[in-house]
Amino acid sequence: MLAEQKSSSTPVPALYERMFYAGRYHLLGSSNETAAPDLLGNWTGDSNVGWDGYYHLDANLNLQISSGNIGSMPEAMAGYFWLNQQWQKDFETNAKKLFGTRGMLTGGNTPNAEGLISNINYDYPYQYVTGGESWLLYPFWEYYETTGDRTRAKRVRRSSEPLHH
């Protein structure tokens, strides 16, 4: 199909369909009730994976789960919702300890499987990404938009308080 696409001046629908189903398979295969896919998924076959296999709480995690709601895969989203809710107390601790504020402050990645910021990094200063939790909460809102179920939307409303003194 790749060779066919390379020689064709128009899209080869079968290739796009195969890519779509491969993406669905990978998302479903690397998610469960208490885990979303990490940065590298479970496909590397390596015990020394890059970035230590942490969750990276920037575009990486959001892009990995972005099709879960709109693709009607609640089983793939369950772990993402569970993890985010587990980290929210740590995000509150980050905001209080680093800025003296209420609200939530995400870290850049999740060493020790928690949401606490464990290192201050000046090369890539994750500790200053004050909009991180709202980015991570968008899938909760999207869940409501795609299902009409308000339970997750209520979580967004409670969690999205602004950072201030």
N, CA and C atoms as a LAMMPS dump frame, in Angstrom:
ITEM: TIMESTEP
0
ITEM: NUMBER OF ATOMS
495
ITEM: BOX BOUNDS ff ff ff
-5.0000000000000000e+02 5.0000000000000000e+02
-5.0000000000000000e+02 5.0000000000000000e+02
-5.0000000000000000e+02 5.0000000000000000e+02
ITEM: ATOMS id mol type element x y z
1 1 1 N 0.807 -1.191 0
2 1 2 C 0 0 0
3 1 3 C 0.855 1.263 0
4 2 1 N 2.003 1.214 0.694
5 2 2 C 2.883 2.381 0.696
6 2 3 C 3.449 2.631 -0.704
7 3 1 N 3.853 1.563 -1.373
8 3 2 C 4.367 1.714 -2.736
9 3 3 C 3.266 2.229 -3.656
10 4 1 N 2.061 1.718 -3.487
11 4 2 C 0.935 2.173 -4.294
12 4 3 C 0.677 3.664 -4.051
13 5 1 N 0.716 4.079 -2.78
14 5 2 C 0.485 5.489 -2.46
15 5 3 C 1.585 6.364 -3.048
16 6 1 N 2.821 5.872 -2.975
17 6 2 C 3.946 6.657 -3.493
18 6 3 C 3.815 6.911 -4.995
19 7 1 N 3.279 5.956 -5.699
20 7 2 C 3.145 6.118 -7.15
21 7 3 C 1.812 6.733 -7.572
22 8 1 N 0.926 6.998 -6.609
23 8 2 C -0.392 7.539 -6.93
24 8 3 C -0.44 9.044 -6.685
25 9 1 N -1.151 9.751 -7.518
26 9 2 C -1.317 11.196 -7.319
27 9 3 C -2.533 11.516 -6.449
28 10 1 N -3.289 10.495 -6.094
29 10 2 C -4.456 10.679 -5.219
30 10 3 C -4.326 9.755 -4.01
31 11 1 N -4.99 10.086 -2.901
32 11 2 C -4.907 9.227 -1.713
33 11 3 C -5.419 7.806 -1.995
34 12 1 N -4.767 6.841 -1.365
35 12 2 C -5.196 5.445 -1.444
36 12 3 C -6.017 5.171 -0.18
37 13 1 N -7.336 5.132 -0.289
38 13 2 C -8.195 4.996 0.899
39 13 3 C -7.845 3.802 1.793
40 14 1 N -7.455 2.689 1.221
41 14 2 C -7.138 1.503 2.03
42 14 3 C -5.953 1.764 2.952
43 15 1 N -4.984 2.56 2.513
44 15 2 C -3.833 2.885 3.361
45 15 3 C -4.268 3.735 4.548
46 16 1 N -5.099 4.73 4.298
47 16 2 C -5.582 5.586 5.385
48 16 3 C -6.449 4.797 6.357
49 17 1 N -7.226 3.88 5.862
50 17 2 C -8.039 3.03 6.733
51 17 3 C -7.143 2.153 7.6
52 18 1 N -6.105 1.58 7.019
53 18 2 C -5.174 0.738 7.783
54 18 3 C -4.467 1.561 8.854
55 19 1 N -4.065 2.785 8.519
56 19 2 C -3.409 3.654 9.5
57 19 3 C -4.362 3.991 10.646
58 20 1 N -5.605 4.274 10.322
59 20 2 C -6.614 4.572 11.339
60 20 3 C -6.761 3.398 12.304
61 21 1 N -6.922 2.198 11.786
62 21 2 C -7.123 1.036 12.648
63 21 3 C -5.852 0.678 13.431
64 22 1 N -4.691 0.935 12.852
65 22 2 C -3.443 0.693 13.596
66 22 3 C -3.363 1.643 14.792
67 23 1 N -3.732 2.914 14.59
68 23 2 C -3.728 3.874 15.699
69 23 3 C -4.686 3.474 16.798
70 24 1 N -5.877 3.022 16.415
71 24 2 C -6.858 2.546 17.399
72 24 3 C -6.318 1.363 18.186
73 25 1 N -5.718 0.429 17.481
74 25 2 C -5.149 -0.764 18.111
75 25 3 C -4.07 -0.371 19.125
76 26 1 N -3.186 0.525 18.729
77 26 2 C -2.098 0.928 19.629
78 26 3 C -2.628 1.641 20.869
79 27 1 N -3.632 2.506 20.71
80 27 2 C -4.21 3.193 21.866
81 27 3 C -4.891 2.198 22.805
82 28 1 N -5.683 1.326 22.251
83 28 2 C -6.363 0.329 23.089
84 28 3 C -5.371 -0.637 23.732
85 29 1 N -4.326 -1.01 22.979
86 29 2 C -3.351 -1.971 23.483
87 29 3 C -2.426 -1.421 24.548
88 30 1 N -2.328 -0.103 24.685
89 30 2 C -1.421 0.469 25.684
90 30 3 C -2.164 1.251 26.758
91 31 1 N -3.455 0.994 26.911
92 31 2 C -4.278 1.65 27.932
93 31 3 C -4.963 0.598 28.784
94 32 1 N -5.274 0.967 30.015
95 32 2 C -6.113 0.114 30.851
96 32 3 C -6.836 0.984 31.868
97 33 1 N -7.474 0.385 32.859
98 33 2 C -8.309 1.143 33.813
99 33 3 C -7.519 2.139 34.646
100 34 1 N -6.226 1.904 34.837
101 34 2 C -5.429 2.783 35.691
102 34 3 C -4.2 3.349 34.98
103 35 1 N -4.146 3.251 33.681
104 35 2 C -2.985 3.773 32.955
105 35 3 C -3.36 4.189 31.54
106 36 1 N -2.841 5.338 31.175
107 36 2 C -2.901 5.787 29.788
108 36 3 C -1.574 5.376 29.139
109 37 1 N -1.437 5.474 27.827
110 37 2 C -0.134 5.164 27.239
111 37 3 C 0.917 6.159 27.726
112 38 1 N 2.113 5.679 28.034
113 38 2 C 3.181 6.614 28.389
114 38 3 C 3.82 7.115 27.093
115 39 1 N 4.878 7.87 27.199
116 39 2 C 5.456 8.512 26.028
117 39 3 C 5.82 7.513 24.937
118 40 1 N 6.249 6.331 25.315
119 40 2 C 6.703 5.362 24.327
120 40 3 C 5.754 4.188 24.146
121 41 1 N 4.638 4.176 24.835
122 41 2 C 3.727 3.04 24.723
123 41 3 C 4.397 1.785 25.234
124 42 1 N 3.895 0.653 24.855
125 42 2 C 4.521 -0.603 25.286
126 42 3 C 5.114 -1.345 24.105
127 43 1 N 5.511 -0.606 23.077
128 43 2 C 5.91 -1.236 21.818
129 43 3 C 7.41 -1.271 21.605
130 44 1 N 8.217 -0.736 22.503
131 44 2 C 9.637 -0.614 22.224
132 44 3 C 10.401 -1.911 22.434
133 45 1 N 9.942 -2.786 23.317
134 45 2 C 10.673 -4.019 23.593
135 45 3 C 11.998 -3.751 24.286
136 46 1 N 12.112 -2.62 24.943
137 46 2 C 13.356 -2.181 25.555
138 46 3 C 13.107 -1.886 27.031
139 47 1 N 14.001 -2.318 27.893
140 47 2 C 13.82 -2.028 29.311
141 47 3 C 14.524 -0.74 29.716
142 48 1 N 15.188 -0.081 28.781
143 48 2 C 15.875 1.178 29.061
144 48 3 C 15.349 2.239 28.099
145 49 1 N 14.061 2.523 28.196
146 49 2 C 13.414 3.417 27.236
147 49 3 C 13.771 4.876 27.492
148 50 1 N 13.704 5.666 26.443
149 50 2 C 13.979 7.09 26.545
150 50 3 C 13.025 7.773 27.51
151 51 1 N 13.485 8.8 28.138
152 51 2 C 12.701 9.574 29.098
153 51 3 C 12.179 8.684 30.221
154 52 1 N 12.792 7.543 30.418
155 52 2 C 12.434 6.601 31.48
156 52 3 C 10.986 6.129 31.416
157 53 1 N 10.319 6.333 30.298
158 53 2 C 8.934 5.887 30.155
159 53 3 C 7.949 6.694 30.975
160 54 1 N 8.362 7.876 31.454
161 54 2 C 7.455 8.723 32.237
162 54 3 C 6.314 9.217 31.367
163 55 1 N 5.242 9.636 32.013
164 55 2 C 4.227 10.408 31.32
165 55 3 C 4.764 11.82 31.191
166 56 1 N 4.634 12.407 30.026
167 56 2 C 5.038 13.794 29.82
168 56 3 C 3.766 14.606 29.676
169 57 1 N 3.569 15.519 30.609
170 57 2 C 2.297 16.218 30.761
171 57 3 C 2.232 17.471 29.907
172 58 1 N 2.629 17.318 28.685
173 58 2 C 2.53 18.398 27.711
174 58 3 C 1.793 17.823 26.51
175 59 1 N 2.088 18.27 25.344
176 59 2 C 1.37 17.781 24.164
177 59 3 C 1.525 16.269 23.978
178 60 1 N 2.586 15.676 24.491
179 60 2 C 2.794 14.24 24.297
180 60 3 C 1.604 13.416 24.783
181 61 1 N 1.226 13.557 26.043
182 61 2 C 0.141 12.757 26.586
183 61 3 C -1.188 13.093 25.914
184 62 1 N -1.462 14.368 25.715
185 62 2 C -2.729 14.742 25.086
186 62 3 C -2.848 14.184 23.674
187 63 1 N -1.786 14.231 22.906
188 63 2 C -1.849 13.692 21.55
189 63 3 C -2.036 12.18 21.567
190 64 1 N -1.441 11.502 22.533
191 64 2 C -1.575 10.053 22.593
192 64 3 C -3.005 9.609 22.87
193 65 1 N -3.739 10.362 23.638
194 65 2 C -5.105 9.943 23.985
195 65 3 C -6.167 10.743 23.236
196 66 1 N -5.757 11.613 22.332
197 66 2 C -6.693 12.548 21.703
198 66 3 C -7.84 11.881 20.952
199 67 1 N -7.662 10.695 20.466
200 67 2 C -8.753 10.051 19.72
201 67 3 C -9.652 9.196 20.604
202 68 1 N -9.336 9.071 21.877
203 68 2 C -10.107 8.192 22.755
204 68 3 C -11.563 8.571 22.9
205 69 1 N -11.84 9.85 23.117
206 69 2 C -13.236 10.288 23.256
207 69 3 C -13.953 10.33 21.915
208 70 1 N -13.357 11.004 20.945
209 70 2 C -14.045 11.15 19.664
210 70 3 C -14.11 9.83 18.903
211 71 1 N -13.246 8.887 19.256
212 71 2 C -13.283 7.568 18.634
213 71 3 C -14.149 6.586 19.392
214 72 1 N -14.859 7.072 20.414
215 72 2 C -15.749 6.247 21.229
216 72 3 C -15.033 5.026 21.816
217 73 1 N -13.923 5.311 22.524
218 73 2 C -13.149 4.255 23.177
219 73 3 C -13.038 4.543 24.673
220 74 1 N -14.148 4.445 25.408
221 74 2 C -14.088 4.755 26.842
222 74 3 C -13.098 3.877 27.588
223 75 1 N -12.879 2.665 27.116
224 75 2 C -11.926 1.778 27.77
225 75 3 C -10.502 2.314 27.654
226 76 1 N -10.198 3.069 26.612
227 76 2 C -8.878 3.674 26.469
228 76 3 C -8.75 4.938 27.311
229 77 1 N -9.85 5.605 27.584
230 77 2 C -9.824 6.855 28.342
231 77 3 C -9.867 6.63 29.846
232 78 1 N -10.35 5.501 30.294
233 78 2 C -10.509 5.242 31.734
234 78 3 C -9.209 5.462 32.496
235 79 1 N -8.108 4.944 31.993
236 79 2 C -6.825 5.099 32.666
237 79 3 C -6.348 6.537 32.701
238 80 1 N -6.592 7.268 31.622
239 80 2 C -6.218 8.684 31.588
240 80 3 C -6.969 9.463 32.658
241 81 1 N -8.279 9.249 32.746
242 81 2 C -9.082 9.957 33.751
243 81 3 C -8.634 9.566 35.157
244 82 1 N -8.396 8.294 35.371
245 82 2 C -7.986 7.814 36.689
246 82 3 C -6.649 8.447 37.09
247 83 1 N -5.666 8.414 36.173
248 83 2 C -4.35 8.989 36.486
249 83 3 C -4.448 10.47 36.808
250 84 1 N -5.169 11.213 35.992
251 84 2 C -5.265 12.652 36.214
252 84 3 C -5.874 12.94 37.573
253 85 1 N -6.885 12.209 37.936
254 85 2 C -7.506 12.428 39.247
255 85 3 C -6.554 12.059 40.379
256 86 1 N -5.705 11.05 40.173
257 86 2 C -4.725 10.686 41.201
258 86 3 C -3.682 11.786 41.373
259 87 1 N -3.315 12.432 40.296
260 87 2 C -2.266 13.457 40.342
261 87 3 C -2.769 14.795 40.843
262 88 1 N -4.049 15.054 40.874
263 88 2 C -4.544 16.396 41.173
264 88 3 C -4.145 16.893 42.562
265 89 1 N -4.112 16.057 43.564
266 89 2 C -3.65 16.498 44.896
267 89 3 C -2.185 16.939 44.825
268 90 1 N -1.37 16.184 44.061
269 90 2 C 0.031 16.577 43.886
270 90 3 C 0.132 17.903 43.141
271 91 1 N -0.719 18.118 42.146
272 91 2 C -0.709 19.376 41.401
273 91 3 C -1.058 20.541 42.327
274 92 1 N -1.977 20.316 43.267
275 92 2 C -2.313 21.349 44.254
276 92 3 C -1.113 21.634 45.153
277 93 1 N -0.405 20.581 45.559
278 93 2 C 0.795 20.742 46.376
279 93 3 C 1.854 21.542 45.623
280 94 1 N 2.04 21.246 44.333
281 94 2 C 3.013 21.995 43.518
282 94 3 C 2.697 23.485 43.53
283 95 1 N 1.435 23.839 43.304
284 95 2 C 1.044 25.255 43.258
285 95 3 C 1.306 25.935 44.593
286 96 1 N 0.959 25.248 45.67
287 96 2 C 1.128 25.833 47.007
288 96 3 C 2.61 26.004 47.35
289 97 1 N 3.415 24.959 47.1
290 97 2 C 4.816 25.012 47.512
291 97 3 C 5.687 25.872 46.595
292 98 1 N 5.408 25.879 45.303
293 98 2 C 6.258 26.653 44.394
294 98 3 C 5.831 28.106 44.256
295 99 1 N 4.519 28.366 44.291
296 99 2 C 4.034 29.721 44.063
297 99 3 C 3.24 30.296 45.222
298 100 1 N 2.946 29.489 46.242
299 100 2 C 2.158 29.976 47.36
300 100 3 C 0.717 30.267 46.98
301 101 1 N 0.192 29.545 46.024
302 101 2 C -1.161 29.801 45.527
303 101 3 C -2.032 28.56 45.658
304 102 1 N -3.319 28.761 45.482
305 102 2 C -4.222 27.619 45.352
306 102 3 C -4.323 27.305 43.865
307 103 1 N -4.997 26.266 43.511
308 103 2 C -5.093 25.847 42.117
309 103 3 C -4.189 24.662 41.879
310 104 1 N -3.841 24.435 40.634
311 104 2 C -3.034 23.273 40.292
312 104 3 C -1.898 23.653 39.367
313 105 1 N -0.75 23.065 39.602
314 105 2 C 0.429 23.262 38.775
315 105 3 C 0.972 21.89 38.433
316 106 1 N 0.947 21.559 37.159
317 106 2 C 1.46 20.255 36.727
318 106 3 C 2.969 20.308 36.64
319 107 1 N 3.567 19.165 36.614
320 107 2 C 4.995 19.065 36.344
321 107 3 C 5.185 18.717 34.88
322 108 1 N 6.393 18.612 34.455
323 108 2 C 6.658 18.259 33.062
324 108 3 C 6.551 16.786 32.807
325 109 1 N 6.958 16.001 33.788
326 109 2 C 6.867 14.56 33.639
327 109 3 C 6.57 13.952 35.004
328 110 1 N 6.439 12.653 35.036
329 110 2 C 5.924 11.998 36.24
330 110 3 C 6.868 10.937 36.807
331 111 1 N 8.066 11.303 37.204
332 111 2 C 8.893 10.298 37.866
333 111 3 C 8.209 9.851 39.154
334 112 1 N 8.444 8.664 39.554
335 112 2 C 7.855 8.089 40.765
336 112 3 C 6.343 7.939 40.658
337 113 1 N 5.807 7.969 39.451
338 113 2 C 4.369 7.757 39.212
339 113 3 C 3.495 8.698 40.028
340 114 1 N 3.934 9.956 40.137
341 114 2 C 3.157 10.937 40.883
342 114 3 C 3.18 12.265 40.146
343 115 1 N 2.369 13.194 40.585
344 115 2 C 2.285 14.49 39.937
345 115 3 C 3.144 15.561 40.562
346 116 1 N 3.931 15.209 41.577
347 116 2 C 4.792 16.214 42.211
348 116 3 C 5.945 16.591 41.291
349 117 1 N 6.264 17.87 41.247
350 117 2 C 7.428 18.307 40.484
351 117 3 C 8.651 17.894 41.285
352 118 1 N 9.459 17.021 40.703
353 118 2 C 10.569 16.455 41.471
354 118 3 C 11.912 17.087 41.156
355 119 1 N 11.977 17.894 40.098
356 119 2 C 13.214 18.619 39.854
357 119 3 C 12.877 19.945 39.175
358 120 1 N 13.66 20.94 39.484
359 120 2 C 13.508 22.245 38.862
360 120 3 C 14.487 22.268 37.691
361 121 1 N 13.958 22.467 36.508
362 121 2 C 14.758 22.374 35.301
363 121 3 C 14.766 23.728 34.598
364 122 1 N 15.919 24.321 34.456
365 122 2 C 16.005 25.633 33.826
366 122 3 C 16.182 25.539 32.314
367 123 1 N 16.561 24.356 31.81
368 123 2 C 16.651 24.181 30.358
369 123 3 C 15.263 24.084 29.736
370 124 1 N 14.376 23.389 30.413
371 124 2 C 12.972 23.304 29.994
372 124 3 C 12.14 23.468 31.254
373 125 1 N 11.807 24.695 31.62
374 125 2 C 11.233 24.995 32.938
375 125 3 C 9.757 24.621 33.087
376 126 1 N 9.504 23.329 33.224
377 126 2 C 8.134 22.845 33.405
378 126 3 C 7.443 23.487 34.599
379 127 1 N 8.216 23.866 35.6
380 127 2 C 7.611 24.42 36.809
381 127 3 C 6.872 25.727 36.552
382 128 1 N 7.027 26.326 35.39
383 128 2 C 6.334 27.57 35.074
384 128 3 C 5.177 27.388 34.084
385 129 1 N 4.82 26.155 33.803
386 129 2 C 3.714 25.892 32.873
387 129 3 C 2.416 25.94 33.671
388 130 1 N 1.938 27.147 33.907
389 130 2 C 0.765 27.317 34.776
390 130 3 C -0.54 26.904 34.113
391 131 1 N -0.57 26.716 32.821
392 131 2 C -1.788 26.275 32.145
393 131 3 C -1.83 24.787 31.901
394 132 1 N -0.913 24.039 32.482
395 132 2 C -0.811 22.611 32.205
396 132 3 C -2.04 21.806 32.579
397 133 1 N -2.617 22.074 33.744
398 133 2 C -3.772 21.271 34.159
399 133 3 C -4.986 21.553 33.288
400 134 1 N -5.165 22.785 32.862
401 134 2 C -6.309 23.038 31.97
402 134 3 C -6.134 22.286 30.663
403 135 1 N -4.916 22.165 30.196
404 135 2 C -4.629 21.362 29.003
405 135 3 C -4.997 19.902 29.259
406 136 1 N -4.604 19.409 30.416
407 136 2 C -4.883 18.005 30.748
408 136 3 C -6.356 17.755 31.056
409 137 1 N -7.091 18.797 31.44
410 137 2 C -8.513 18.633 31.734
411 137 3 C -9.393 18.644 30.491
412 138 1 N -8.874 19.128 29.381
413 138 2 C -9.709 19.221 28.189
414 138 3 C -10.363 17.882 27.823
415 139 1 N -9.663 16.745 27.901
416 139 2 C -10.339 15.481 27.596
417 139 3 C -11.533 15.176 28.512
418 140 1 N -11.534 15.704 29.741
419 140 2 C -12.702 15.528 30.616
420 140 3 C -13.905 16.252 30.005
421 141 1 N -13.671 17.488 29.548
422 141 2 C -14.735 18.27 28.92
423 141 3 C -15.171 17.613 27.606
424 142 1 N -14.209 17.159 26.853
425 142 2 C -14.509 16.505 25.58
426 142 3 C -15.353 15.244 25.807
427 143 1 N -15.094 14.544 26.896
428 143 2 C -15.905 13.377 27.242
429 143 3 C -17.366 13.792 27.385
430 144 1 N -17.599 14.879 28.094
431 144 2 C -18.961 15.388 28.243
432 144 3 C -19.554 15.746 26.879
433 145 1 N -18.786 16.438 26.053
434 145 2 C -19.287 16.841 24.745
435 145 3 C -19.65 15.651 23.86
436 146 1 N -18.915 14.553 23.99
437 146 2 C -19.175 13.398 23.127
438 146 3 C -20.18 12.418 23.708
439 147 1 N -20.384 12.446 25.028
440 147 2 C -21.292 11.464 25.645
441 147 3 C -22.514 12.089 26.307
442 148 1 N -22.425 13.361 26.706
443 148 2 C -23.502 13.994 27.46
444 148 3 C -23.456 13.656 28.939
445 149 1 N -22.518 12.832 29.359
446 149 2 C -22.358 12.434 30.762
447 149 3 C -21.669 13.573 31.515
448 150 1 N -22.342 14.138 32.511
449 150 2 C -21.829 15.304 33.234
450 150 3 C -20.838 14.976 34.354
451 151 1 N -20.637 13.715 34.696
452 151 2 C -19.802 13.39 35.853
453 151 3 C -18.376 13.9 35.686
454 152 1 N -17.803 13.773 34.529
455 152 2 C -16.431 14.244 34.318
456 152 3 C -16.394 15.759 34.144
457 153 1 N -17.424 16.344 33.564
458 153 2 C -17.475 17.805 33.397
459 153 3 C -17.483 18.496 34.752
460 154 1 N -18.136 17.914 35.747
461 154 2 C -18.135 18.491 37.097
462 154 3 C -16.721 18.518 37.65
463 155 1 N -15.943 17.501 37.358
464 155 2 C -14.56 17.441 37.82
465 155 3 C -13.751 18.593 37.218
466 156 1 N -14.006 18.906 35.951
467 156 2 C -13.31 20.009 35.289
468 156 3 C -13.633 21.321 35.976
469 157 1 N -14.889 21.555 36.275
470 157 2 C -15.293 22.815 36.898
471 157 3 C -14.595 22.98 38.241
472 158 1 N -14.531 21.941 39.067
473 158 2 C -13.885 22.029 40.366
474 158 3 C -12.369 22.208 40.218
475 159 1 N -11.788 21.584 39.216
476 159 2 C -10.336 21.57 39.091
477 159 3 C -9.756 22.781 38.413
478 160 1 N -10.561 23.546 37.713
479 160 2 C -9.984 24.602 36.885
480 160 3 C -10.019 25.97 37.549
481 161 1 N -9.912 26.012 38.874
482 161 2 C -9.826 27.294 39.57
483 161 3 C -8.525 27.979 39.185
484 162 1 N -8.538 29.291 39.059
485 162 2 C -7.307 29.993 38.658
486 162 3 C -6.27 29.984 39.775
487 163 1 N -4.998 30.1 39.384
488 163 2 C -3.915 30.265 40.339
489 163 3 C -3.866 31.731 40.779
490 164 1 N -4.075 31.997 42.03
491 164 2 C -3.916 33.354 42.558
492 164 3 C -3.791 33.297 44.074
493 165 1 N -3.352 34.41 44.669
494 165 2 C -3.163 34.471 46.14
495 165 3 C -4.489 34.582 46.838
